[in-house]
């Protein structure tokens, strides 16, 4: 099922604009990312500039991604390491640099923001598929008033809400999931993040520190959670009017058995091929 997307035509995207799509992927998920991005662009009808960040691709995988998204910028891991580390060190953000080296998912925080000039970003994880037009992830003419995030299945921050409030004076919504979001890039103040990272409790679970920082930063800017039709679940079942579904977890069985299968059965792959033939 996963490989069926490889037999679809390239998707063209714009080169510049006030909003862009960014995604981080690696060797296990790069085919899933093609599903995620092509379904997002297909149902949204937008052509936002696209940047794909290498979070651990194998040789040849970036080249296949480039064939499917010929206008996209693909940021190699070593190039990003050199550029972002240099910027972090020049700015004196040493704790940010140290944390970035601990966890590849931090590229969704530091690299997405520092390597971009766009005002807004749509961030899409590889384990998401779209079924309908995601209106709340499309830039309206007057901009997006608040940052929007998926609503998580459970509480996945590295500190409790009470501890976050006591330590930083910020009490974010409890279920922010940074896997799918639209946000204003300037929401992230790395001087502030550098100060937050002094608190060792943020590293109680290094895999959710990045998500915790998203929640803290966006709460200061203005934040809301996407409705339940933007699903997050590792179990089967699509809600009425499901716009997309994020299938977290290591195996992601239902991403293939349900999400991709639903797209195939409702004509998504045929529609991609038909659009290319027009």
Secondary structure, DSSP 8 states (H G I E B T S, - for coil): -GGGGGGS------S--SEEEEEEE-TTTHHHHHHHHHHHHHHH----EEEEEESS--TTHHHHHHHHSTT-EEE-HHHHHHHHHHHHHHTT-HHHHHHHHH-GGGGGTHHHHHT---SEEEEE-TTEEE-S--GGGS--TT--SSEEEEE-SS---SS-HHHHHHHHS----TTEEEEEEEEEGGG--HHHHHHHTT-GGGGTTHHHHHHHHHHHHHHHH-EEE--TTEEE-SSS---TT--EEE--SSS-HHIIIIIIHHHHHTTHHHHHHHHHH-
